[in-house]
Amino acid sequence: MPSRNLSPFSRRSFLQFSAAAAALQIVTEPMLAAAARKAAPTGAIMIDSNENPLGPCQSARDAISAIIPQGGRYLDNLTDDLVHTFAQQEGLNPDYVHAFPGSSPALRFAVIALTSPQKSYVTADPGYEAGMFAAEAASARVIKVPLTKTYAHDVKAMLAAAPDAGLFYICSPNNPTGTLTPHSDIEYLVENKPKGSIVMVDEAYIHFCDAPSTIDLVKAGKDVVVLRTFSKTYGMAGLRCGFLIARPDLMDKIMARAGWNFMPITALVAASASLKDSNLVPERKRINAGIRRETFQWLDRNGYSSIPSESNCFLLDTKRPGKEVIDAMAQQRVCIGRIWPVMPTWVRITVGTHDEMQQFQTAFQKVMRGTTAFSLQPERPAGKVRRNGELPS
């Protein structure tokens, strides 16, 4: 199978990157996942990168096959077709939408354009890290604000922490917790933020839940930019396609830092076909929710504490250093997600297929009961642990 490993340099902790090193590359979810693990065993179950194991839908696969003979052409019109399809579905002017190879470049360019040594970058803790590295490259102050007791973004605390904010980053559902920040809270942030600052809402996981989008705030002319990607629900992580949605004046400011971003034609036709498949999102939301629910029920029955999620990932408390459990699970040929420094005993789990989660359960039980070759202290007996929404002390 193809190697998923980065170079030895890239496997270092991203927290040790200098601003100069971070400036050289766009940080992505698979890079962060690979940096947190050792080499993946051949044939291992990969539930560490928030990928969708279902892959592209059939209509997307058919579109890819059909376009391959034209792979020698740039076919710029395909980008326009995709943008117009999305804009029409969302009730937007096409000038409000720009396509990127995934949402990671859009995130990075927006951070570079909207933060500076005088304009801070404000994010949640724990939260998705890629924007922080872009902010460091821009020499901006990075402010990490703890989530609320229900794992939403604490917008009032974010406002209080950064009167000099250039960009507030909201990921909802959040990566890594899979939890939502209410639309009303985001509205409050938008209405009370410092003049000239921008609110970025990353909706990478929006299709896994029933929460309303914040694209309505862009339509209303607010200081809001929204990120979308085809990497999650649509199963196109390896094909790379996403959108930046913003007012034209904000779009121009961001694109001035972006330059020319050529879109792979396979991604363009696959994304267009996916948008036109009316059954794709509800069906995949149903599948993900069912497997996630079964997994939570198993965790509850066995006394393991997890955070309620509405996404395709969740945090699981191992009651011991998470890195030890990650390494032990890899020996069981199951690769699970990384830890966040603020929650060192919690590991992120991606919701895989039904069979993959069964293998996860078997391996996790072995590791936690200390019956593997990896030396771990057995977990002390415990009754059923309630997932009560409280942050760990």
N, C-alpha and C positions, 0 to 999 in steps of 0.2 A: 504494500500500500504506500501512497506517497508519504514522504517525510513531513511531519508537522513541526519539526524542531527548528529553532532559530540558531544562529551562530553562537559560539560560547560567549561572545560579548553581549549579545542580545538577551541571553538567559540570566544575566545579572539582574538583581532587583532594580526595577525602574525607579525606585525611590533614590537610588544612588546616581542616577543620571545627572550630569551637569546641564545647565540651561543650554550650553553650546551643543551638547549631544542631542538634546531633545529637539533643538531647532532643525536638525537634519532630517527628521522623519515624522510622519503622521502616525501617532500611536493608535492602535486598534485593539479591539477585544481579543482576537486570537494571539496577538503579540503579548498582551498582559497575561493571558492564560498560559502560554508557553513559557514565559519567564518565571512563572510560579511553580512549575513542575519539572521533574527530571524527564529524560527521554521516555516517550510513551512506549510501553511494551507492545510488540506486534499483536494485532488483533484485540487490543484493549477497548473497553467500552469508554467512549469519550463523552462525558457529561460535565465538561468544565468550561466550555466556551460559549454557552447560550446559543448554540446552533439549533436549527430545526432538523431533526433526523429524517423528516419526511421528504426533504428536498423540494425542488420546484414541482408545481402541479403539472398534470399531463399536458394541458394546453401550452404551458410555458416550454415544456420539453419539445413539443411538436414545433413550436415557433423557432426554437434554437436549431433544431435539425434542418428546418426549411431555409434558414438564413446562412448556414455554413458555406454553401457554394459561393456566396458573395463576401466571404471573409477577407478577400483582397481589397475591398472598398471601404472607405470611411463612412459613407452613408449618413451624413450629418442630419438628414431629414428625419431619421428615426428618433433622434432626441426631441425634435419639435413634436413629433407624433405622440411620444410618451408624455411630454409636458402638457400638451393640449388635452389629452385623455384625462390626466389627473386633475387638471384645472377645471375641466367641465364637471367632473364628478363632485368636486369640492365647492363649486360655485365661485371660483377664483378667476381673476384675469391672469392669463399665462405669464404676464410680466412679474407676477408675484411668486413664480416657481422656477427653480433652477435645479437641474439634475446633476448629480455627482456620482462617481464610482463608490457607492456606499455613503453613509452619513458621516463617517469619520473625517473626510476632507472638509466637509461643510462645517463641522464642529470646530476643527482646527483653525480654518480661515476666519471664522466669525470671532473666535477668541483673540486671534492675532490682531484683527481689525478693531476690536471694541475694548481691548484692555491695554494697559501701558503702565509704566512706573507710577503714574498718577491715578490710574483707574484700576481698581482691584477686581479680581475674579472671585466670586462667592459661590460656594457649592455646599452640598450636604456631606455629612460624615457619619456613616459610610455612604459613599456615592461613587459613580463611575469616574475613573481617574484621568481619562485621556485629556479632558479640558485643562486639568491642572498642569500637565506637561507643556501644553501650548501656552498657557499663561506664564509659566516660568521662562519659556523662550522669548516671550514679549517683555520680560523683566517686570511683570505685574505681581503685586502682592496676592497670594492665594489665601483665602479665608475659608476654613472648613467649619461648618456649623452643625452640631449634633441634630439628629432627627428628633421628632417629638416622641412621646411615650407610645404613640400608635404608629410610629415609623413613617410619618409624613414629613415633608420639608417644613421646618419651623420658620415660616416666612417672616414673622415678627422679629425673631432673633437674627435672621439674615439681614434684615433692614438695620437693626440696631448695631450689628457688627461692622457694617460697611457704609458709612456715609459718603465714602469716596468710590463706591462701586462703579465699574464700567459695565460689568456683565454679571447677572444672576443666572446660574445654571440650575434648572429644575428637570430632573429625569422622572417621569411619571407614566407608568409604573417605574419605581426606582430600581436601578441596578446597583447593589446586589439583592436588596430585600424583597423586590417584587411588589412593593406596597404603593398605594396611591396617595397623591396630594390632591385634595379637593379643588375643583375648578374655582370655587369661591375664594380659596386661599391664594391661588395664583392671581386672580383678579385683584385681591387686596394688595399683593406685592406690586402689581403693575401700577395701581393707583397711588401707592405711597412711596415708591422708589425715588431715589435722587433724580433730579432733572438731568436728562441726557443719558442716563444709564438704560440698558436694554435687558429684557428678560428673555432668556433662551429656554424653550421647553423641548426636551428631547422625548419624542413620542415613539421611540424604537419599539416599545412593547405594547403600544396602545391597543392593538388588535386582539390581544389576549384577554381583554377585559371589556366591561360595558361603560367605562368612563367616557365622558364627552371630550372631544378634542378641543384644543385651545386655538385651532385655526380661526375660530370666530373672532378672537381678539386681534388677529392679523387683519381680518376683513374690516374690523372696526377702526383700523388705522392706529392701533396702539403700538407702543415701543416693544414689540414682541417678535421673535423669530422662532420658527418651529422646525424641528428636524424629523424626518421620516426615513425609514430604511426598508428595503425588501429582504434584509438578512434574517429576520426573525420569523414572523408568521408565514411569510411567503417562501421561506426555505431557500433563499438565494444568497447565502453568506459568501459562497465562493465565486459568485458571478459579479457581485459588487454593483449595487444600484441604490440610490437614495435621493432625497430631495431636501432642499432648503426652501422654506416658505417665508417670505418677508415682504414688507412694503418695498416698492421699487427703489426708494432713496436708500433704505438700509441694504437692500440687495446690491446696489451699486457700490456702496462703501465696502461691503464684504468681498465682492468680486474683484475689487481693485487689488486685493491681496491674493486672490486665487489664481489669476492667470488662466490659461486654457486647460480645461480638464476634459480630455477625450474620453468618451463613454464607449466601452466595448459593445459591439452591435448585438452580440448574443444576450447581454444583460438588458439592452433596450427592448428587444422584441419579447424576451421572457417577462419583463416587468409589465409591458403593455398587455400581453396576454393574461397575466395574473390579475391585473386591474379589471379586466373584462369578464373574469370568471366570478360570477355572483355567489357561487357556493363556497369558494375557497376560504374566505375569512370565517364565516360562521362554522363551517365544518372543522377547521383546524382549531378554532377556539374551543369547540366542544371536545375534541380529542385531547387537547392539552389539559383542559379543566378536569376531565375524567381521570386521566393518569395522575395528575397532581393531587386530586382528592384521594385516590386510592393510596398514594404514597404517604400523605399526611395521616390517613387512618392507620396505616401500618406503623408509622413513627409514634403516634399516640398510644397505640396498643402496647408498644414495647418501651414506653417511658422516655422517649427522646423528645427534646424540646426544639421546636422550629418556629419560624416567624410566618404567620399567615400571608400568603402571596396571591396575587391575581395575575401573575405573569408566568413565564416559562422557566423561572429560577426561584430559589428560595435559600434562606440561610438556616443552617442546622448547627445546633450547639453540641460540640463533642466533649465538653467538660474537661478538656485537656488541650495542650498546644495543638492548634489546627494543623500546623505543618507536619507534625508527626503522623496524624491521621491521613493526611493527603499522601504521604510517602507509603504508609502501610496499605492504603487502598490501591495504590499503583502496583504494589506487589501482588495484589489480588486481581490485577488486570482491569481495574476500574479507575479511570482518571476523573477526579472531582475538582471543583473550582478552588480558587485561591481564598486567602484570608485578607481581612482589612485590619490594619494596626489597632484601630479603636475597639475591635472585637476579636481578639486573638484566638479565642477558642471556637469561633463560628466559621464554618466553611460553606461556600456557595455550591449548590447543587443545581445543575440544569435538568429540566424535566425531559427525559428521553422517551423512547418507545416503551410499551408495556413490558416487553422482554428485557430491555436494558434496565428498567427500574427494578425488575425482579432480581437481576444479577447484582445491582447496587445493594439491594436489601440483604442478600446473602453475604456479600463481601463486608458490608458495614457491620453486620451482626458478628461476624468472625473477628473483625478488628476490635470492636468495642468490648467483646467478651475475652479478648486476649488470647484467642485460640489460633492465631496466625504465627508464622515464624518471626514476625516483627515484634520486638519487645515493647509492650505497652503495659502499664499497670492496669489491671482490670477495673472497670468502672464500679464504684460502690453501688450496692442495690438501691433501687429507688422505686417509688410508686409512680403512677401515671403523672407526667409532667404537664401542667396546663400551659398552653400557649397564650399567655395573658396580655400580650402587648406591652410588657414592661421591658425597658432597656436593661441589659445586664449591668450589674454594679462593677 
